[in-house]
């Protein structure tokens, strides 16, 4: 597998779980502790959040250059969280207000998460770089199972090196990302996901999704029932915010009326509802073993700046399945040989003579056989 999609997968994992943004779905009025959100899936009790709206960069707006920090007491359900303390200001849907996770009053932003390390980190905020390091391999099983071991490093940068608080914030970010990587040891790479358009209940065999070119390309028939290690990338699963999973194959695809109807090869044993953001997922590559195996803390020189920095080592193992016998692709190319009349006649004469001699030899042999 190419290294690039693996690095992108870790970047997306950090964005979804450490940045973790979601829009509010109703106005949050000063004095309330309950915040209604679009999706609370990536939030947990005791985590710190910040409320932001479009007025942050608008001079004269009540929220110009203003965040409001809060701490989660309870995640009530998929669309609601309760805070420990009351909100101090009004945050309105009309102003595109949203909630974002933060650590130590220092939010991490999507734009500050990079593919590969940087000689200069051009920000005075938290930054994360995911750097490819190496790939090694060994034969894992006969008939083509090549185990590929990928190594990456995750760099976490913070600018403030003069205070104890700066080091505390960096340590918290490092610990959170370290924990996140070890909670996703079977991470899927190049995942394709599509939301369901109707609930799937226990016993159902049909899934309905939108008729889009991407869905037509990725959601196709497979006759597998029980996934093997090498064929797992061909399998599908239903998943929702409740953490339930159901693996299956697709036995039929029907398209019409702007919808795609997918028939599962086995009935669902669980319920999957739109209210819990049920989706169908297809894994491109399966990481069967991974771990964040080390973390270091300190300071580094980046250009003219000295930054607080941490480094987390990560490895992941995948099977690259080869088919044997392999076709030889290194056969030399020969120049075309054009027909030659004289040589052709000579060849025919020679073949006739050889045939005659062979016939005579055979007759002689037969006559001497008792």
C-alpha positions as CSV (number, residue, x, y, z in Angstrom):
1,X,0.0,0.0,0.0
2,X,1.3,3.5,-0.7
3,X,2.3,5.4,2.4
4,X,0.3,8.6,1.6
5,X,-3.2,7.3,2.4
6,X,-1.9,5.9,5.7
7,X,-0.5,9.3,6.7
8,X,-3.8,11.0,5.6
9,X,-5.8,8.5,7.7
10,X,-3.9,9.5,10.9
11,X,-4.3,13.2,10.0
12,X,-8.1,12.7,9.6
13,X,-8.2,10.8,12.9
14,X,-6.6,13.7,14.8
15,X,-8.9,16.2,13.0
16,X,-12.1,14.2,13.9
17,X,-11.2,13.5,17.5
18,X,-8.8,16.2,18.8
19,X,-10.2,19.2,16.8
20,X,-13.7,17.7,16.9
21,X,-16.1,20.5,15.7
22,X,-19.9,20.4,15.6
23,X,-22.5,23.0,14.9
24,X,-25.1,24.0,17.5
25,X,-28.7,23.3,16.4
26,X,-30.6,25.8,18.6
27,X,-29.6,29.1,20.2
28,X,-27.6,28.8,23.4
29,X,-28.7,31.5,25.7
30,X,-26.7,32.9,28.6
31,X,-27.4,31.0,31.8
32,X,-28.1,27.6,30.3
33,X,-26.0,24.5,30.8
34,X,-27.5,22.4,28.0
35,X,-26.1,22.8,24.5
36,X,-27.9,21.1,21.5
37,X,-25.5,20.1,18.8
38,X,-25.5,18.4,15.4
39,X,-23.4,15.4,16.6
40,X,-21.8,14.8,20.0
41,X,-20.1,11.6,18.9
42,X,-16.5,12.8,19.4
43,X,-17.1,14.4,22.8
44,X,-16.7,13.0,26.3
45,X,-17.4,14.0,29.9
46,X,-14.7,16.2,31.6
47,X,-13.4,17.4,28.2
48,X,-13.0,21.2,27.6
49,X,-14.8,22.9,24.8
50,X,-14.9,26.3,23.3
51,X,-17.8,28.1,21.6
52,X,-17.1,30.3,18.6
53,X,-19.2,32.1,15.9
54,X,-18.7,34.1,12.7
55,X,-18.2,37.3,14.8
56,X,-14.8,36.3,15.9
57,X,-13.0,38.1,13.1
58,X,-15.5,41.0,12.7
59,X,-14.5,44.2,14.5
60,X,-17.4,45.6,16.5
61,X,-19.1,42.3,16.9
62,X,-19.9,41.3,20.5
63,X,-17.8,38.2,20.0
64,X,-14.9,39.8,18.2
65,X,-11.7,38.0,19.3
66,X,-13.7,36.2,21.9
67,X,-14.1,32.5,22.8
68,X,-16.1,31.1,25.6
69,X,-14.6,28.1,27.3
70,X,-16.6,25.4,29.1
71,X,-16.3,21.9,30.4
72,X,-18.6,19.0,29.7
73,X,-20.4,17.4,32.6
74,X,-22.4,14.8,30.5
75,X,-22.9,13.8,26.9
76,X,-26.7,13.3,27.1
77,X,-27.2,11.7,23.7
78,X,-26.1,12.1,20.0
79,X,-27.5,15.7,19.9
80,X,-27.1,17.1,23.4
81,X,-24.4,17.8,26.0
82,X,-24.6,19.3,29.5
83,X,-22.0,21.6,30.8
84,X,-20.6,21.9,34.4
85,X,-21.1,25.7,34.5
86,X,-23.7,28.0,32.8
87,X,-22.9,29.8,29.6
88,X,-22.1,33.5,30.0
89,X,-23.0,34.8,26.5
90,X,-25.6,34.2,23.7
91,X,-24.5,31.9,20.9
92,X,-26.9,31.9,18.0
93,X,-27.6,29.5,15.1
94,X,-27.9,32.6,12.8
95,X,-24.3,33.4,13.5
96,X,-23.1,29.9,12.6
97,X,-22.0,29.2,16.2
98,X,-20.2,25.9,16.8
99,X,-18.6,23.9,19.5
100,X,-15.0,22.7,19.3
101,X,-12.9,20.6,21.6
102,X,-9.9,22.3,23.2
103,X,-7.1,21.5,25.7
104,X,-5.8,24.0,28.2
105,X,-7.6,27.0,26.5
106,X,-5.4,26.3,23.4
107,X,-7.5,25.0,20.5
108,X,-5.9,23.0,17.6
109,X,-7.2,24.0,14.2
110,X,-7.5,21.9,11.0
111,X,-5.2,24.2,9.1
112,X,-2.4,23.5,11.6
113,X,-2.3,19.8,11.0
114,X,0.2,19.0,8.3
115,X,1.4,16.1,6.1
116,X,5.1,15.8,7.0
117,X,7.2,17.8,9.4
118,X,8.2,21.4,8.7
119,X,11.5,23.3,8.9
120,X,9.5,26.3,10.1
121,X,6.2,26.1,11.9
122,X,4.5,29.3,10.7
123,X,2.0,29.7,13.6
124,X,1.9,30.8,17.2
125,X,-0.7,28.2,17.9
126,X,-0.7,24.5,18.5
127,X,0.4,22.5,15.5
128,X,0.6,18.8,14.6
129,X,2.7,17.1,11.8
130,X,2.4,13.5,10.7
131,X,5.6,12.3,9.1
132,X,6.2,9.1,7.2
133,X,9.4,7.4,8.4
134,X,9.9,3.9,6.9
135,X,8.4,0.7,5.6
136,X,9.8,-2.8,6.1
137,X,8.4,-6.3,5.3
138,X,8.6,-10.0,5.7
139,X,6.6,-13.0,4.4
140,X,3.8,-13.7,6.8
141,X,2.2,-16.8,5.3
142,X,2.6,-18.9,2.2
143,X,0.9,-18.1,-1.1
144,X,1.6,-14.4,-1.0
145,X,1.0,-12.9,2.4
146,X,3.6,-10.1,2.7
147,X,3.5,-8.4,6.0
148,X,4.4,-4.7,5.6
149,X,5.4,-2.7,8.7
150,X,4.9,1.1,8.4
151,X,6.5,3.5,10.8
152,X,5.3,7.1,11.3
153,X,6.0,9.9,13.8
154,X,3.6,12.5,15.1
155,X,5.1,15.8,16.0
156,X,3.1,18.1,18.4
157,X,4.3,21.8,18.6
158,X,3.5,24.6,21.0
159,X,5.2,28.0,21.0
160,X,5.2,29.0,24.6
161,X,8.4,27.6,26.2
162,X,8.8,30.2,29.0
163,X,6.0,29.1,31.3
164,X,5.1,26.0,33.1
165,X,1.6,26.2,31.7
166,X,3.0,25.9,28.1
167,X,4.6,22.6,29.0
168,X,1.5,21.4,30.7
169,X,-0.6,22.1,27.6
170,X,1.8,20.3,25.3
171,X,1.9,17.3,27.7
172,X,-1.9,17.1,27.6
173,X,-2.1,17.2,23.8
174,X,0.6,14.6,23.6
175,X,-1.2,12.3,26.0
176,X,-4.5,12.8,24.2
177,X,-3.1,11.9,20.8
178,X,-1.2,9.0,22.3
179,X,-4.4,7.6,23.8
180,X,-6.3,8.2,20.6
181,X,-3.8,6.2,18.5
182,X,-4.0,3.3,20.9
183,X,-7.8,3.3,20.9
184,X,-7.7,2.8,17.1
185,X,-5.3,-0.1,16.8
186,X,-7.3,-1.7,13.9
187,X,-7.7,1.6,12.0
188,X,-9.2,1.4,8.5
189,X,-7.3,3.1,5.6
190,X,-9.1,4.6,2.6
191,X,-12.5,4.1,4.2
192,X,-15.5,4.8,2.0
193,X,-18.7,5.8,3.9
194,X,-22.2,6.6,2.8
195,X,-25.2,7.6,5.0
196,X,-28.3,5.5,4.9
197,X,-31.6,7.0,3.7
198,X,-33.8,4.6,5.7
199,X,-33.5,2.7,8.9
200,X,-32.3,-0.9,9.0
201,X,-34.0,-3.0,11.6
202,X,-33.3,-6.5,12.9
203,X,-34.1,-9.0,10.1
204,X,-33.8,-6.5,7.3
205,X,-31.7,-7.4,4.2
206,X,-32.0,-4.2,2.2
207,X,-30.0,-1.0,2.6
208,X,-31.0,2.2,0.8
209,X,-28.5,4.9,-0.1
210,X,-28.4,7.8,-2.6
211,X,-27.8,7.1,-6.3
212,X,-24.4,8.9,-6.8
213,X,-21.5,8.1,-9.0
214,X,-19.3,7.5,-5.9
215,X,-21.8,5.0,-4.4
216,X,-22.2,3.2,-7.7
217,X,-18.4,2.8,-7.9
218,X,-17.8,1.7,-4.3
219,X,-20.8,-0.3,-3.3
220,X,-20.7,-3.4,-5.4
221,X,-21.6,-7.1,-5.3
222,X,-19.4,-9.5,-3.3
223,X,-20.2,-13.1,-2.5
224,X,-18.1,-13.3,0.7
225,X,-20.0,-14.1,3.9
226,X,-17.1,-14.5,6.4
227,X,-14.2,-12.1,5.9
228,X,-10.7,-13.5,5.7
229,X,-7.7,-11.4,6.4
230,X,-6.9,-10.8,2.7
231,X,-10.5,-10.3,1.6
232,X,-11.5,-7.9,4.4
233,X,-11.1,-4.9,2.1
234,X,-14.0,-6.3,0.0
235,X,-16.4,-6.5,2.9
236,X,-18.9,-3.9,4.2
237,X,-20.3,-2.9,7.6
238,X,-23.1,-1.0,9.1
239,X,-22.2,1.4,11.8
240,X,-23.8,4.2,13.9
241,X,-23.1,6.5,16.8
242,X,-24.0,3.9,19.3
243,X,-20.8,2.0,18.3
244,X,-22.7,-1.0,16.9
245,X,-21.1,-2.9,13.9
246,X,-22.5,-5.5,11.5
247,X,-20.4,-7.1,8.8
248,X,-21.9,-8.5,5.6
249,X,-21.5,-8.9,1.8
250,X,-23.6,-7.4,-0.9
251,X,-25.5,-10.0,-3.0
252,X,-27.5,-7.6,-5.3
253,X,-27.5,-4.0,-6.3
254,X,-30.6,-2.3,-7.7
255,X,-30.7,1.3,-9.0
256,X,-33.7,3.4,-9.7
257,X,-35.6,6.5,-8.7
258,X,-32.5,8.3,-7.4
259,X,-31.9,5.4,-5.0
260,X,-29.6,2.4,-4.7
261,X,-30.9,-0.6,-3.0
262,X,-28.3,-3.0,-1.7
263,X,-29.2,-6.5,-0.7
264,X,-27.1,-8.0,2.2
265,X,-26.2,-11.6,2.0
266,X,-27.3,-12.1,5.6
267,X,-30.1,-10.4,7.6
268,X,-29.1,-7.7,10.0
269,X,-28.9,-8.8,13.6
270,X,-29.0,-5.2,14.9
271,X,-31.0,-2.0,14.5
272,X,-29.4,1.0,12.7
273,X,-31.3,4.3,12.7
274,X,-30.9,7.6,10.9
275,X,-31.2,9.4,14.2
276,X,-27.9,7.8,15.2
277,X,-26.2,8.6,11.9
278,X,-26.2,5.1,10.5
279,X,-23.8,4.6,7.6
280,X,-22.5,1.8,5.4
281,X,-18.7,1.6,5.3
282,X,-16.2,-0.1,3.0
283,X,-12.6,-0.5,4.1
284,X,-9.9,-0.1,1.5
285,X,-7.0,-1.5,3.7
286,X,-7.1,-3.1,7.1
287,X,-4.4,-2.4,9.7
288,X,-4.3,-5.6,11.7
289,X,-1.8,-4.4,14.3
290,X,-0.7,-1.0,15.3
291,X,0.5,0.9,18.4
292,X,1.8,4.3,19.5
293,X,5.0,2.8,21.0
294,X,6.9,5.8,22.4
295,X,6.6,9.5,23.3
296,X,9.3,12.1,23.9
297,X,8.9,15.6,25.3
298,X,11.2,18.6,25.0
299,X,12.1,21.7,22.9
300,X,13.3,22.0,19.3
301,X,14.8,24.6,17.0
302,X,12.5,25.5,14.1
303,X,14.0,28.2,11.9
304,X,14.6,31.2,14.2
305,X,12.1,30.0,16.8
306,X,12.5,27.6,19.7
307,X,9.3,25.5,20.2
308,X,7.9,23.2,22.8
309,X,7.7,19.8,21.0
310,X,6.6,16.2,21.6
311,X,7.1,13.3,19.3
312,X,5.0,10.1,19.2
313,X,6.3,7.0,17.4
314,X,3.6,4.9,15.6
315,X,3.7,1.7,13.7
316,X,1.0,-0.2,11.7
317,X,1.1,-3.6,10.0
318,X,-0.9,-4.6,6.9
319,X,-0.9,-7.6,4.6
320,X,0.0,-7.1,1.0
321,X,-1.5,-10.1,-0.7
322,X,0.3,-11.5,-3.8
323,X,-1.0,-14.1,-6.2
324,X,1.2,-17.0,-7.4
325,X,2.4,-18.1,-9.8
326,X,3.3,-14.6,-11.0
327,X,3.3,-13.6,-14.6
328,X,6.7,-12.7,-15.9
329,X,6.8,-9.0,-16.9
330,X,10.5,-8.9,-17.8
331,X,10.3,-11.0,-21.1
332,X,12.6,-9.3,-23.7
333,X,11.1,-7.8,-26.8
334,X,12.3,-9.2,-30.1
335,X,12.2,-7.6,-33.5
336,X,9.5,-8.7,-35.8
337,X,10.6,-11.4,-38.3
338,X,9.1,-10.8,-41.8
339,X,8.1,-13.8,-44.0
340,X,10.8,-14.8,-46.6
341,X,9.6,-16.7,-49.7
342,X,12.8,-18.5,-50.6
343,X,13.5,-19.6,-47.0
344,X,9.9,-20.7,-46.7
345,X,10.2,-22.9,-49.8
346,X,13.5,-24.3,-48.5
347,X,11.8,-25.0,-45.1
348,X,8.9,-26.8,-46.8
349,X,11.3,-28.9,-48.8
350,X,13.3,-29.7,-45.7
351,X,10.2,-30.6,-43.7
352,X,9.0,-32.9,-46.6
353,X,12.4,-34.7,-46.7
354,X,12.4,-35.1,-42.9
355,X,8.9,-36.5,-43.0
356,X,9.8,-39.0,-45.7
357,X,12.9,-40.2,-43.7
358,X,10.8,-40.5,-40.6
359,X,8.2,-42.6,-42.4
360,X,10.8,-44.9,-43.8
361,X,12.4,-45.3,-40.4
362,X,9.0,-46.1,-38.9
363,X,8.3,-48.8,-41.5
364,X,11.7,-50.4,-40.9
365,X,11.0,-50.5,-37.2
366,X,7.6,-52.0,-37.7
367,X,8.9,-54.7,-40.0
368,X,11.5,-55.8,-37.5
369,X,8.9,-56.0,-34.7
370,X,8.1,-59.7,-34.0
